[in-house]
Amino acid sequence: LSLNSLSIEQICSYLRDGDPQMRPDKAVALEVLARILRMPERDLEKSAVKILDLRGANLKGMTISRIDLSSADLRGANLSGGVLTEVLLSRASMDMINLAGTRMEGCSMRDASLRGAELSEVVARGCTLSGVDLSGAVLDGADFSGADLRTSDLSGASADGIELNGAKLDRAILVRTSLEGA
């Protein structure tokens, strides 16, 4: 069975649940998904897929580059220790996602939900996180230098040792946020 012959929903299902009959590498599946999402002739199929469902997907240590996952459902997914380069995650549902130790470059998560997410030791320098809901998230030791966190909700977040040099925090909500050593 070739990944190239699968629909977007089937590839997402594989990334979430695996398929013992297919056994392709998840990196290959991600690349095929990225290629499909970039193809202009697939605009009709892309518009038919309202939400990419990657809930609970185990993508630990993966490198994900130049893909539009806006409005995707990544709740409870594990992307810890990975690298995200120029990934669009605007309006994505990422509550309880594990991004611990992930390096993000040129990413945009505008208006995404990351309630209760694990982002300890994340490096997201210069990324756009405006309007993001990070309430109750763990951000300990994260580096958001130069990031845009305007209007983001960090209420109840643990952000001990967070690096915020040059970050934009206008109208960010920091109620009950632990910022010890920041």
Buried (B, 14 or more C-beta within 10 A) or exposed (E): EEBEEBEBEBBBBBBBEBEEEEEBEBEEBBBBBBEBBEEEEBEEBBEEBEBBBBBBBBBBBBEBBEBBBBBBBBBBBBBBBBBBBBBBBBBBBBBBBBBBBBBBBBBBBBBBBBBBBBBBBBBBBBBBBBBBBBBBBBBBBBBBBBBBBBBBBBBBBBBBBBBBEEBBBEEBBBEEBBBEEB
